[in-house]
Amino acid sequence: MRKLLLYLIVLLTHLSLSPLWAQVTEDCEQNVEKFYARKNLIDHNKGYYVKYGVQTVYKDKKISAREVLFTMIYKNNQIHLLSDPISTYADTSYLISVSSLTKKIVIAENTKKEFDRLMSNSLNQTDSLIKRNFTTTSCTEVSGHKEYDHQLVLTANKSNSSVGQITYLYKKESLALYKVTNTYAKSSPMNSLSYTFYKIDYDYKGSSMKTDSVYNLFFDSKGKLLTAYKNYEIIDQRNKKKK
């Protein structure tokens, strides 16, 4: 989860005079790389499960800052991204979004390449963006929290970046990432965007996907909506592409 971050080097320039800080910085940067390398542990034969929350805080206080909860399951070459009120289902042929609020089903074509890209984007951003655009400015121990014991702060190297700072909260021993917060520049309408990870399972043994295609979750063999979705409007993006 996950196009990020950028930072200033004033504090780092001062602290880098200390050999101890240099070592701390190196350790923290290695931790960041390990966070993003975790996606390489995912085995589609085993399955992957993550429950996380996304909270966007805007400068305009009138806009809700409510956390939105998501559950993502990757198994049997399918991705189910579940939330309220919109859920998305993908495989190597279809990408389907369903809104229980508007009673609409949007269906589009998908490919193996797009499926792999969607999976990658759903999991993480690449560490190359971190290396290129951000500098470690602090790495400190945090006490009194069960979910994490360290805080790592990165700052953007360029002043024209939309994201000025990124903060990680994690368990050092297990490198379990608990929370990532992007803090935006003054020019942005957003103050911050946070991802909180409540549960991650790299060997998900839950029930298999109900069908071999996400299309069959909503349509029968004749292409008609299943009874559970009989009042939903279908928006078929495949037809639009053909026109």
Secondary structure, DSSP 8 states (H G I E B T S, - for coil): ---------HHHHHHTTSHHHHHHHHHHHHHHHHHHHGGGG--TTT-EEEEEEEEEEESSTTS----EEEEEEEETTEEEEE-SSEEEEE-SSEEEEEETTTTEEEEEE--HHHHHHHHHHHH---HHHHHHHEEEEEEEE--S-SS-SEEEEEEES-TT-SEEEEEEEEETTTTEEEEEEEEE-TTSSEEEEEEEEEEEESS--S---SSSSGGGGTB-TTS-B-GGGTT-EEEEHHHHHH-
